[in-house]
């Protein structure tokens, strides 16, 4: 993925905002639908922010329960440039 997909300026009044927390969950705000891999749709409270697990250790998946802090989860929040990958494709 290149930086071409990154917006120079924030989009005006987005419907959904997704915040990538450093070494933590994805925080999602706005009207959205959440369905798991089995097709189960979760009932979400309008206007509430939801933290979604990125570390894979939560016992409340797909929601975050703070396990990332206890297990020392280290995320890659930023895309790696192709040059940094040693030219491998």
Secondary structure, 3 states (H helix, E strand, C coil): CCHHHCCCCCCCCCCEEEEECCCCCEEEEECCCEECCCCCEECCCCCCCEEECCCCCCCCCCECCCHHHHHCCCCCCCCCCHHHHCCCC
